[in-house]
Amino acid sequence: MVSSSGKPFTVSELTKRIKDLIEGNVGNVTITGELSNVRPPSQNGHLYFTIKDANAQISAVMFAGNLRTMGFRPENGLKVEASGEVSVYAQRGVYQIVVRRMTRQGQGDLMAQFEELKRRLGAEGLFDQSRKRPLPYLPLHIGIVTAPTGAAIRDMVNVLTRRFPNLDILIAPAKVQGVGAAEEVAEGIRLLNAVGDPNGNVLPDRARREVIIVGRGGGSIEDLWSFNEEVVARAVAASAIPVVSGVGHEIDFTICDFAADHRAPTPSAAAEIVVREKTELVAAVASLADGLSRSMSERLAAARARLEAAASHRVFAKPRHAMETYCQRLDLIAARMSSVADGRIAECRRRLVAAESALRLGRTRHLPELGQRLAALSERMSRALDKRISDRRGTVAELSRGLKALDPLAVLERGYTITTLDDGKALRSPDQAPSGTRLTTLLSGGKSVKSVVGASTAHRRGTRAPDQGQDELDLFGG
């Protein structure tokens, strides 16, 4: 075979022709086989390996960008399903498959991938309970990462707006199934954390999201596989905002559920977890307000009762009673003081008589000593008696001052008067003194003025001290 010009092909020309034929006619393929010759990733993170079966093998490469989305570690002998483009690597003259996506073969292998990633991320601590954060009590700014169309977003928005209208809901649209879905979900989480909207606009801090819902409706394990990708789990764990995972149905569990702060069985349940019922909150506030009102009413009633009890105390009803009580206490103290003083004097006299008797008996031998002792005793007795009498006088003076301070008549010296009825009770209100009532007004110095209520004009018939007669005066005249 030669070129159209009749000249032989160069190596490069032939390789290019083969490359064009293979890539133009084969294109994208999906193959199954066993991994072999798996080498550690290159400096740039690319993975080179071989896929083989019992009769053939093909070289393969998986570039770093695709390798990061894979949920398991490639190992020799592992059966896989690989999708990608058949290509020719001209520099080495070999054909290969550029793998874009690779999974363990069959659904059982998907579960093995799930368990492997769960074990590995769990060992890193991404699922620890200590990392879980509480949800805000009443978030007003909510972010949602999901497909912009479909039943899941409608259900979540309906639940949120029904439970608490006028919420600020920001949706970061993302594919939730198929190639590239995991990357879009992870990017949506990062975007909401960056206080930005899907159009790239930066939002003010007051509009920062308080909670993020990551969700989609139910499906098979293949349909939900995007939420089992490592890139999604790490984005959820790195979120500075609490994340609620509501993926699939109640029986479905994904890696996203384990990494999130809270797991909800469905997207609608996630919305219910995030937002409380406004009617319940209003009822709770009303209940607290009623409780506060009742508590204040009870306290006011108790305070009013204490005030009324204090106002009706006999000290205020009968002010003379307190003074008379103190007078009795003063008499009792004076009597006790006198009795004690008499007893002490009698004791001193007894001791003096005993000393004199001893002096007579021993005057010949102990006269000087006894004389000194007698003088000392006399002096001590005198000082003790003087001190005791002085103390008692001070006590009597202090009690007298207290008694005088309580004497209602002392108030009269400051310009006040006391008006009483015929029965001696104090006049407190004009209603107690109808026309014709005789009143007595006590003035300072013991003087008193008598008056009659109801005369048309006030008139005075003379004033003198209580022992010289009393005055009469008409009050409340028209």
C-alpha positions as CSV (number, residue, x, y, z in Angstrom):
1,M,0.0,0.0,0.0
2,V,1.4,3.3,-1.1
3,S,0.2,6.9,-1.0
4,S,-1.9,8.4,-3.8
5,S,1.3,10.0,-5.2
6,G,2.9,6.5,-5.5
7,K,5.4,7.2,-2.9
8,P,5.8,5.0,0.2
9,F,4.2,6.2,3.5
10,T,6.3,7.7,6.2
11,V,5.8,6.2,9.6
12,S,4.0,9.4,10.7
13,E,1.7,9.3,7.7
14,L,0.8,5.7,8.2
15,T,0.2,6.2,11.9
16,K,-2.0,9.3,11.3
17,R,-4.0,7.4,8.7
18,I,-4.6,4.5,11.1
19,K,-5.4,7.0,13.9
20,D,-8.0,8.7,11.7
21,L,-9.5,5.4,10.6
22,I,-9.8,4.1,14.2
23,E,-11.0,7.2,15.9
24,G,-13.4,8.1,13.0
25,N,-15.0,4.7,12.8
26,V,-14.8,3.3,16.3
27,G,-15.2,6.3,18.6
28,N,-16.8,5.9,22.0
29,V,-17.0,2.3,23.4
30,T,-17.9,0.6,26.6
31,I,-15.9,-2.6,27.4
32,T,-15.6,-5.0,30.3
33,G,-12.5,-6.8,31.4
34,E,-9.9,-7.2,34.1
35,L,-7.4,-4.7,35.2
36,S,-3.8,-5.5,34.7
37,N,-0.4,-3.7,34.8
38,V,-2.0,-1.0,37.0
39,R,0.8,1.6,37.8
40,P,0.8,4.3,40.4
41,P,-0.5,7.6,39.1
42,S,2.0,9.8,37.3
43,Q,3.3,13.1,38.6
44,N,0.3,14.8,36.9
45,G,-2.1,12.3,38.5
46,H,-2.8,10.3,35.3
47,L,-3.3,6.5,35.6
48,Y,-2.0,4.0,33.1
49,F,-3.1,0.4,33.0
50,T,-4.3,-2.5,30.8
51,I,-7.8,-4.0,30.4
52,K,-7.7,-7.6,29.3
53,D,-9.9,-10.7,29.0
54,A,-8.9,-14.3,28.2
55,N,-7.9,-13.7,24.6
56,A,-6.8,-10.0,24.3
57,Q,-5.8,-6.9,26.0
58,I,-5.9,-3.1,25.3
59,S,-3.8,-0.3,26.8
60,A,-5.8,2.3,28.7
61,V,-5.3,5.7,30.3
62,M,-7.5,7.6,32.8
63,F,-6.6,11.3,33.2
64,A,-6.6,12.9,36.6
65,G,-9.8,14.8,36.1
66,N,-11.8,11.6,35.5
67,L,-9.8,9.6,38.1
68,R,-10.9,11.9,40.9
69,T,-14.6,11.1,40.3
70,M,-14.0,7.3,40.6
71,G,-15.4,5.8,43.9
72,F,-12.9,3.0,44.2
73,R,-9.2,2.3,43.9
74,P,-8.1,0.4,40.7
75,E,-6.2,-2.8,41.5
76,N,-4.8,-5.7,39.4
77,G,-7.4,-8.4,38.8
78,L,-10.4,-6.2,39.4
79,K,-13.2,-6.7,36.9
80,V,-14.5,-3.4,35.6
81,E,-16.7,-1.7,33.1
82,A,-14.9,1.1,31.3
83,S,-16.3,3.8,28.9
84,G,-14.3,6.1,26.7
85,E,-12.8,6.8,23.3
86,V,-10.6,4.5,21.3
87,S,-7.5,6.4,20.3
88,V,-4.0,5.9,18.8
89,Y,-1.0,7.2,20.7
90,A,1.2,8.2,17.7
91,Q,4.4,8.6,19.6
92,R,4.4,4.9,20.5
93,G,2.4,3.6,17.7
94,V,-0.2,1.8,19.9
95,Y,-3.9,2.1,20.2
96,Q,-5.5,2.6,23.5
97,I,-8.8,3.5,25.2
98,V,-9.0,6.9,26.9
99,V,-11.3,5.9,29.9
100,R,-13.7,8.6,31.0
101,R,-15.7,6.5,33.4
102,M,-15.0,3.2,35.1
103,T,-17.1,1.2,37.5
104,R,-16.9,-2.2,39.1
105,Q,-18.8,-4.7,37.0
106,G,-22.5,-5.3,37.9
107,Q,-24.7,-4.0,40.7
108,G,-23.0,-6.1,43.3
109,D,-19.8,-4.3,42.3
110,L,-21.5,-1.0,42.8
111,M,-22.3,-1.9,46.3
112,A,-18.7,-3.0,46.8
113,Q,-17.6,0.4,45.6
114,F,-20.1,2.0,48.0
115,E,-18.8,0.1,50.9
116,E,-15.2,0.7,50.0
117,L,-15.7,4.5,49.7
118,K,-17.8,4.5,52.9
119,R,-15.0,2.6,54.8
120,R,-12.2,4.9,53.4
121,L,-14.0,8.2,54.1
122,G,-15.2,6.9,57.5
123,A,-11.6,6.1,58.5
124,E,-10.8,9.8,57.7
125,G,-13.4,11.0,60.1
126,L,-15.7,12.5,57.5
127,F,-18.8,10.8,59.1
128,D,-18.0,11.5,62.8
129,Q,-20.8,12.7,64.9
130,S,-18.6,15.4,66.4
131,R,-18.6,17.0,62.9
132,K,-22.4,17.3,62.8
133,R,-23.8,20.7,63.4
134,P,-27.3,21.7,64.6
135,L,-29.7,23.3,62.2
136,P,-30.7,26.9,62.7
137,Y,-33.9,27.3,64.7
138,L,-35.7,29.4,62.0
139,P,-33.6,29.9,58.8
140,L,-34.8,32.7,56.5
141,H,-32.2,32.1,53.7
142,I,-32.2,28.6,52.3
143,G,-30.1,27.1,49.5
144,I,-31.1,24.0,47.5
145,V,-28.8,22.0,45.2
146,T,-30.9,19.9,42.8
147,A,-32.1,19.6,39.3
148,P,-34.0,22.8,38.4
149,T,-36.9,20.8,36.9
150,G,-38.7,17.7,38.2
151,A,-40.8,16.7,41.1
152,A,-38.2,17.0,43.8
153,I,-37.6,20.8,43.5
154,R,-41.4,21.4,43.3
155,D,-42.0,19.3,46.4
156,M,-39.3,21.0,48.4
157,V,-40.4,24.5,47.4
158,N,-44.1,23.7,48.1
159,V,-43.3,22.3,51.5
160,L,-41.1,25.3,52.5
161,T,-43.5,28.0,51.3
162,R,-46.5,26.2,52.9
163,R,-44.8,25.8,56.3
164,F,-43.4,29.4,56.4
165,P,-44.3,31.8,53.6
166,N,-41.9,34.5,52.3
167,L,-38.7,32.5,52.7
168,D,-35.6,33.5,50.7
169,I,-34.9,30.3,48.6
170,L,-31.8,30.2,46.3
171,I,-31.5,27.2,44.0
172,A,-28.1,26.1,42.6
173,P,-29.2,24.0,39.6
174,A,-27.2,20.8,39.0
175,K,-27.5,17.5,37.1
176,V,-28.4,14.8,39.5
177,Q,-27.8,11.8,37.2
178,G,-25.3,10.8,34.6
179,V,-21.8,11.9,33.6
180,G,-20.7,15.1,35.3
181,A,-23.6,15.1,37.8
182,A,-21.4,14.7,40.9
183,E,-19.2,17.6,39.9
184,E,-22.2,19.9,39.4
185,V,-23.6,18.9,42.7
186,A,-20.3,19.6,44.4
187,E,-19.9,22.9,42.6
188,G,-23.5,24.0,43.7
189,I,-22.5,23.4,47.3
190,R,-19.3,25.4,46.9
191,L,-21.3,28.2,45.2
192,L,-23.8,28.5,48.0
193,N,-21.0,28.6,50.5
194,A,-19.3,31.4,48.6
195,V,-22.4,33.7,49.1
196,G,-23.0,33.8,45.3
197,D,-26.0,33.0,43.1
198,P,-26.0,30.7,40.1
199,N,-25.4,33.7,37.8
200,G,-22.1,34.4,39.5
201,N,-23.3,37.5,41.4
202,V,-22.0,38.0,44.9
203,L,-24.8,38.4,47.5
204,P,-24.6,40.7,50.6
205,D,-23.7,39.0,53.9
206,R,-27.2,39.4,55.1
207,A,-28.4,37.1,52.3
208,R,-25.9,34.4,53.2
209,R,-27.5,30.9,53.2
210,E,-28.2,29.5,56.7
211,V,-28.8,25.9,55.6
212,I,-28.3,23.9,52.4
213,I,-30.6,21.1,51.1
214,V,-29.0,18.6,48.7
215,G,-31.6,16.4,47.2
216,R,-33.2,14.4,44.4
217,G,-36.1,12.0,44.0
218,G,-35.8,8.2,44.2
219,G,-34.4,5.8,41.7
220,S,-32.1,2.8,41.2
221,I,-28.6,2.6,42.6
222,E,-27.3,3.7,39.2
223,D,-29.6,6.7,39.2
224,L,-28.4,7.8,42.6
225,W,-24.8,7.0,42.1
226,S,-23.8,10.7,41.6
227,F,-24.4,11.1,45.4
228,N,-22.1,8.2,46.1
229,E,-19.1,9.9,44.5
230,E,-16.2,11.1,46.6
231,V,-16.3,14.6,45.2
232,V,-19.8,15.1,46.6
233,A,-18.9,13.7,50.0
234,R,-15.9,16.0,50.3
235,A,-17.9,19.0,49.2
236,V,-20.6,18.3,51.8
237,A,-18.0,17.8,54.6
238,A,-16.1,21.0,53.6
239,S,-19.3,23.1,53.7
240,A,-19.3,25.9,56.2
241,I,-23.1,25.9,56.1
242,P,-25.0,23.0,57.7
243,V,-26.1,20.5,55.0
244,V,-29.3,18.4,55.0
245,S,-29.2,15.4,52.6
246,G,-32.6,14.3,51.2
247,V,-31.7,11.9,48.4
248,G,-34.0,9.1,47.1
249,H,-36.7,7.3,49.1
250,E,-36.7,6.4,52.8
251,I,-34.9,3.1,52.2
252,D,-32.1,4.7,50.1
253,F,-28.8,5.6,51.7
254,T,-26.0,7.4,50.0
255,I,-22.5,8.5,50.9
256,C,-23.9,12.1,50.9
257,D,-26.3,11.1,53.7
258,F,-23.4,10.0,55.9
259,A,-21.3,13.2,55.2
260,A,-24.2,15.6,55.7
261,D,-25.1,17.2,59.1
262,H,-28.6,15.7,58.9
263,R,-30.2,13.0,56.8
264,A,-33.8,13.1,55.6
265,P,-35.6,10.1,54.0
266,T,-37.0,12.2,51.1
267,P,-36.6,15.7,49.6
268,S,-39.9,16.7,51.1
269,A,-38.9,15.5,54.5
270,A,-35.7,17.5,54.2
271,A,-37.8,20.6,53.7
272,E,-39.9,19.8,56.7
273,I,-36.8,19.3,58.9
274,V,-35.3,22.7,57.8
275,V,-38.4,24.9,58.4
276,R,-40.9,24.8,61.2
277,E,-44.6,25.4,60.9
278,K,-45.3,29.1,61.2
279,T,-48.7,28.3,62.8
280,E,-46.9,26.2,65.5
281,L,-44.4,29.0,66.2
282,V,-47.3,31.6,66.4
283,A,-49.1,29.3,68.8
284,A,-46.0,28.8,70.9
285,V,-45.4,32.6,71.1
286,A,-49.1,33.1,72.1
287,S,-48.8,30.5,74.8
288,L,-45.7,32.1,76.2
289,A,-47.4,35.5,76.1
290,D,-50.4,34.1,78.0
291,G,-48.2,32.5,80.6
292,L,-46.3,35.7,81.1
293,S,-49.6,37.7,81.5
294,R,-50.8,35.2,84.1
295,S,-47.6,35.3,86.0
296,M,-47.6,39.1,86.1
297,S,-51.2,39.1,87.2
298,E,-50.5,36.6,90.0
299,R,-47.5,38.7,91.1
300,L,-49.5,41.9,91.1
301,A,-52.3,40.3,93.0
302,A,-49.9,39.0,95.6
303,A,-48.2,42.4,95.9
304,R,-51.6,44.1,96.3
305,A,-52.6,41.6,99.0
306,R,-49.4,42.3,100.9
307,L,-50.0,46.0,100.6
308,E,-53.6,45.8,101.8
309,A,-52.5,43.6,104.7
310,A,-49.8,46.1,105.7
311,A,-52.3,49.0,105.4
312,S,-54.8,47.3,107.7
313,H,-52.2,46.5,110.4
314,R,-53.2,47.7,113.8
315,V,-50.1,49.9,114.0
316,F,-51.7,52.2,111.5
317,A,-55.3,51.6,112.8
318,K,-54.3,52.4,116.4
319,P,-51.1,54.4,116.6
320,R,-51.4,54.8,120.4
321,H,-51.3,51.0,120.8
322,A,-47.7,50.8,119.8
323,M,-46.7,53.6,122.2
324,E,-48.6,52.0,125.0
325,T,-46.8,48.7,124.3
326,Y,-43.4,50.4,124.5
327,C,-44.5,52.1,127.7
328,Q,-45.2,48.7,129.2
329,R,-41.9,47.4,128.1
330,L,-40.2,50.4,129.6
331,D,-41.9,49.9,132.9
332,L,-40.9,46.2,132.8
333,I,-37.3,47.0,132.0
334,A,-37.1,49.6,134.8
335,A,-38.6,47.2,137.3
336,R,-36.1,44.5,136.3
337,M,-33.3,47.0,136.5
338,S,-34.3,48.1,139.9
339,S,-34.6,44.5,141.1
340,V,-31.1,43.6,139.7
341,A,-29.6,46.8,141.3
342,D,-31.2,45.9,144.6
343,G,-29.9,42.4,144.4
344,R,-26.4,43.5,143.6
345,I,-26.5,46.1,146.5
346,A,-27.7,43.4,148.9
347,E,-25.0,41.0,147.7
348,C,-22.4,43.7,148.2
349,R,-23.7,44.5,151.7
350,R,-23.6,40.8,152.6
351,R,-20.0,40.6,151.4
352,L,-19.2,43.7,153.4
353,V,-20.7,42.3,156.6
354,A,-18.7,39.1,156.0
355,A,-15.6,41.1,155.5
356,E,-16.2,43.1,158.7
357,S,-16.8,39.9,160.6
358,A,-13.6,38.4,159.3
359,L,-11.8,41.7,160.1
360,R,-13.0,41.5,163.7
361,L,-11.8,37.9,164.0
362,G,-8.4,38.5,162.5
363,R,-7.7,42.1,163.3
364,T,-4.9,41.2,165.7
365,R,-3.0,39.2,163.1
366,H,-4.3,40.3,159.7
367,L,-5.5,43.9,160.3
368,P,-3.2,45.6,157.7
369,E,-4.0,42.9,155.1
370,L,-7.7,42.9,155.7
371,G,-7.8,46.7,155.6
372,Q,-6.2,46.7,152.2
373,R,-8.6,44.0,150.9
374,L,-11.5,45.9,152.4
375,A,-10.5,49.0,150.6
376,A,-10.0,47.2,147.3
377,L,-13.3,45.5,147.6
378,S,-15.1,48.7,148.5
379,E,-13.5,50.5,145.5
380,R,-14.4,47.6,143.1
381,M,-17.9,47.5,144.5
382,S,-18.3,51.2,144.0
383,R,-17.0,51.2,140.5
384,A,-19.1,48.2,139.5
385,L,-22.2,49.8,141.0
386,D,-21.5,53.1,139.3
387,K,-21.0,51.4,136.0
388,R,-24.1,49.3,136.3
389,I,-26.2,52.3,137.2
390,S,-24.6,54.3,134.4
391,D,-25.4,51.5,131.9
392,R,-29.0,51.2,133.1
393,R,-29.4,55.0,132.9
394,G,-28.1,54.9,129.3
395,T,-30.6,52.1,128.4
396,V,-33.4,54.0,130.0
397,A,-32.4,57.2,128.1
398,E,-32.3,55.3,124.8
399,L,-35.6,53.7,125.4
400,S,-37.1,57.1,126.3
401,R,-35.8,58.6,123.1
402,G,-37.3,55.7,121.1
403,L,-40.6,56.1,123.0
404,K,-40.7,59.8,122.4
405,A,-40.0,59.3,118.7
406,L,-43.1,56.9,118.5
407,D,-45.3,59.4,120.5
408,P,-47.9,60.8,118.0
409,L,-48.0,63.9,120.2
410,A,-44.4,64.6,119.2
411,V,-45.5,65.2,115.7
412,L,-47.6,68.1,116.9
413,E,-44.5,70.0,117.8
414,R,-43.6,70.1,114.0
415,G,-46.9,71.9,113.2
416,Y,-49.3,69.0,112.7
417,T,-52.6,68.4,114.5
418,I,-54.7,65.4,115.3
419,T,-58.5,65.6,114.9
420,T,-60.7,63.0,116.7
421,L,-64.4,62.2,117.1
422,D,-66.3,62.0,120.3
423,D,-65.3,58.4,120.7
424,G,-61.6,59.2,120.5
425,K,-61.1,57.7,117.0
426,A,-59.0,59.7,114.6
427,L,-60.8,61.6,111.8
428,R,-59.6,60.2,108.4
429,S,-62.2,61.4,106.0
430,P,-64.9,64.1,105.8
431,D,-67.4,61.3,105.3
432,Q,-66.9,60.3,108.9
433,A,-68.1,63.8,110.1
434,P,-71.6,64.6,108.9
435,S,-73.2,67.9,109.9
436,G,-73.4,68.4,113.6
437,T,-70.5,66.2,114.5
438,R,-68.4,67.5,117.3
439,L,-64.6,67.3,116.7
440,T,-61.6,67.8,119.0
441,T,-58.3,69.0,117.4
442,L,-55.2,68.4,119.5
443,L,-52.4,71.0,119.1
444,S,-48.8,71.3,120.2
445,G,-48.3,71.9,123.9
446,G,-51.3,69.9,125.0
447,K,-53.8,72.4,123.8
448,S,-57.0,71.3,122.1
449,V,-59.7,73.0,120.1
450,K,-63.3,71.7,119.9
451,S,-65.4,72.3,116.8
452,V,-68.8,71.4,115.3
453,V,-69.3,70.4,111.7
454,G,-72.0,72.1,109.7
455,A,-72.2,75.8,110.7
456,S,-72.5,78.2,107.8
457,T,-69.6,80.3,109.0
458,A,-66.7,79.4,111.2
459,H,-66.6,81.1,114.6
460,R,-64.3,80.8,117.6
461,R,-65.5,81.2,121.2
462,G,-62.1,81.4,122.9
463,T,-58.9,79.4,123.3
464,R,-57.2,78.2,126.4
465,A,-55.1,75.3,127.7
466,P,-56.8,71.9,128.3
467,D,-56.9,72.5,132.0
468,Q,-58.6,75.9,131.6
469,G,-61.4,74.9,129.3
470,Q,-61.7,74.1,125.5
471,D,-62.6,76.0,122.4
472,E,-65.3,75.2,119.9
473,L,-65.2,75.9,116.1
474,D,-67.7,75.2,113.3
475,L,-66.0,73.4,110.4
476,F,-67.1,72.4,106.9
477,G,-69.6,75.3,106.8
478,G,-71.3,76.0,103.5
